[in-house]
Amino acid sequence: MDMRNPTQLAAGPVTAAGTPEMLLDHYLPHYSVTLAEHAIVDADVATTWRALRELDLLQVHTPLLDAAFFVRGLPQKLATLFGRATPTEVPARLTLSGDGGGLAGWLSLGQVPEREIVLGAVGRFWQPNIEWYDVTTMTPDEFAAFAEPGWGRIAAGLSLRPYGKDRTLVSYEARTAINDRTSARRFAWYWLIVSPFVAHVMRAVLTTLRENCSA
């Protein structure tokens, strides 16, 4: 298996106590901030896992989310209209698993079937124009060790746990680690502003997943 694109792992890392270790803990154990949202899905783990792998992020909608993305994309639309930019190609599908259209600029840190999907990205996301680091040549271990000043790492994971007989607890956690103090100060102001919107997006993803499982 090519570990630069670890689309599936038979089992995750194991702790000293012999219990399964979360990939999220393995690849980004230390972080500056974290945000977690949870949802109970009325489906067993196997069904929820299939729905998670098939989830098209382009189908995640809320009035706030749609308005925010419209406003963010408005300068590009106007520039394209007046011939000052080329249209941005929109993929047909956008999935966490990478099947049929993965998240551009994100590195797969691995999957444990029916348990966890984790992705990672590196960027200067506190700037007005976000700058993303090319992670396509990285391995997951290189992502974990990355410490170049002026950059931050994000690890986003969705994990599944049985919840009673036929339900599943889905947890969505996003962790951010900043590599130097100057960038950390800038990121702190940025995070104060954007964290409520990030939480809203995460809840919207979980709501769409829950609805897909019950459809």
C-alpha positions in Angstrom: 0.0 0.0 0.0 1.3 3.5 -0.9 1.4 5.3 2.4 1.3 8.7 0.6 -2.3 7.9 -0.1 -3.4 5.5 2.7 -7.0 5.1 1.7 -7.6 2.2 4.0 -6.0 0.6 7.0 -6.9 -2.8 8.3 -6.4 -1.5 11.9 -5.2 1.6 13.5 -2.3 2.2 15.9 -2.4 0.6 19.3 -1.7 2.3 22.7 0.6 0.9 25.3 -2.4 -0.5 27.1 -3.3 -2.4 24.0 -6.4 -0.4 23.1 -6.9 1.1 19.6 -5.4 4.5 19.3 -7.2 7.1 17.2 -5.5 8.2 14.0 -6.2 11.8 15.0 -4.2 11.2 18.2 -1.4 9.5 16.3 -0.9 12.2 13.7 -1.7 15.4 15.6 -1.5 14.6 19.4 -0.5 18.2 20.3 -2.5 21.2 19.1 -3.2 24.8 19.7 -7.0 24.6 19.4 -9.6 21.9 18.9 -13.3 21.9 18.0 -15.5 18.8 18.3 -19.2 18.2 17.4 -21.2 15.0 17.9 -24.4 13.5 16.6 -26.3 10.3 17.3 -27.3 8.5 14.1 -30.3 6.2 13.9 -28.3 3.5 12.1 -25.8 0.8 13.0 -22.1 1.4 12.5 -21.8 -0.4 9.2 -24.6 1.6 7.7 -23.3 4.9 9.0 -19.8 4.1 7.7 -21.1 3.5 4.2 -23.1 6.8 4.4 -20.0 8.6 5.6 -17.8 7.3 2.7 -20.5 8.3 0.2 -21.3 11.7 1.8 -21.0 14.4 -0.9 -19.9 17.6 0.9 -21.3 19.7 -2.0 -24.8 18.5 -0.8 -24.3 20.1 2.7 -26.4 23.2 2.8 -27.7 25.7 5.4 -28.8 29.3 4.8 -25.8 30.6 6.6 -23.4 28.2 4.9 -24.7 29.0 1.4 -24.6 32.8 2.1 -21.0 32.6 3.4 -19.7 30.7 0.4 -21.6 33.0 -2.0 -20.0 36.1 -0.4 -16.6 34.5 -0.3 -16.8 33.5 -4.0 -18.3 36.8 -5.2 -14.9 38.5 -6.0 -13.9 35.6 -8.2 -17.3 35.6 -9.9 -17.1 39.3 -10.7 -13.5 39.0 -11.9 -14.6 36.2 -14.2 -17.5 38.2 -15.5 -15.3 41.0 -16.5 -12.7 38.8 -18.1 -10.0 39.3 -15.3 -10.0 35.6 -14.2 -10.7 32.2 -15.4 -13.7 30.3 -14.0 -12.8 27.9 -11.1 -13.6 24.3 -12.0 -16.1 22.8 -9.5 -15.8 19.0 -9.0 -18.8 16.9 -9.6 -18.5 15.4 -6.1 -16.5 16.2 -3.0 -16.1 13.3 -0.6 -14.1 12.7 2.6 -13.0 9.2 1.3 -11.7 10.6 -2.0 -14.1 8.3 -4.0 -15.3 10.3 -7.0 -13.7 13.5 -6.0 -11.5 14.1 -3.0 -10.7 17.3 -1.1 -8.1 19.2 -3.0 -5.1 20.3 -0.9 -5.8 17.7 1.8 -3.7 14.7 2.6 -5.4 11.4 3.6 -3.9 10.4 7.0 -5.7 7.1 6.9 -9.0 5.2 7.4 -9.9 2.5 9.8 -13.0 0.8 8.3 -16.2 1.4 10.4 -14.2 3.5 12.8 -12.4 6.6 11.6 -11.5 8.8 8.6 -8.7 11.5 9.1 -7.5 14.2 6.7 -4.7 16.7 7.1 -3.8 20.1 5.6 -1.0 22.7 6.1 -1.5 26.3 5.4 -1.4 30.0 6.4 -5.2 30.1 6.9 -5.2 33.2 9.1 -4.3 35.4 6.1 -6.9 37.3 4.0 -5.9 35.1 1.1 -5.3 31.7 2.5 -2.1 30.0 1.4 -2.0 26.2 1.3 1.2 24.2 1.5 1.5 21.4 -1.1 1.0 18.2 1.0 0.6 15.9 -2.0 4.2 14.8 -1.7 4.0 14.2 2.1 3.5 10.9 3.9 1.2 10.9 7.0 4.4 10.6 9.2 5.9 13.6 7.5 2.7 15.6 8.2 3.0 14.6 11.8 6.6 15.8 12.0 6.2 19.0 10.0 7.4 22.0 12.0 8.4 24.7 9.5 7.8 28.2 11.1 5.0 30.3 9.6 2.7 27.4 8.9 -0.1 25.6 10.7 -1.5 22.1 10.5 -5.1 21.0 10.5 -6.2 17.4 11.2 -9.9 16.7 10.8 -11.3 13.4 11.7 -14.7 11.7 11.8 -15.0 8.7 14.1 -17.8 6.2 14.7 -18.7 4.3 17.9 -21.6 2.0 18.6 -24.3 3.7 20.6 -26.7 1.2 22.1 -28.2 -1.6 19.9 -28.7 0.0 16.4 -27.4 3.5 16.7 -24.0 5.2 16.2 -22.3 8.1 17.9 -20.4 10.1 15.2 -17.8 12.6 16.4 -16.3 15.2 14.2 -13.1 16.9 15.5 -10.9 19.5 13.9 -7.5 20.2 15.5 -5.1 23.0 14.6 -1.4 23.2 15.5 0.6 26.4 14.9 4.4 26.0 14.5 5.7 29.4 15.9 4.6 32.1 18.4 4.2 34.9 15.9 1.9 32.9 13.7 0.1 31.6 16.8 -0.8 35.2 17.9 -2.2 36.0 14.4 -4.1 32.7 14.3 -5.6 33.4 17.8 -7.5 36.5 16.4 -8.5 34.7 13.3 -9.8 31.7 15.3 -11.8 34.0 17.6 -13.8 35.2 14.6 -14.1 32.0 12.5 -14.6 29.3 15.1 -18.4 29.8 15.4 -18.7 29.4 11.6 -16.4 26.3 11.6 -18.6 24.7 14.3 -21.7 25.5 12.2 -20.2 23.8 9.1 -19.3 20.7 11.2 -22.8 20.5 12.6 -24.2 20.8 9.1 -22.0 17.9 7.9 -23.2 15.7 10.8 -26.9 16.7 10.1 -26.6 15.8 6.4 -25.0 12.4 7.4 -27.8 11.7 9.9 -30.4 12.5 7.3 -28.7 10.3 4.6 -28.7 7.4 7.0 -32.4 7.7 7.7 -33.4 8.4 4.1 
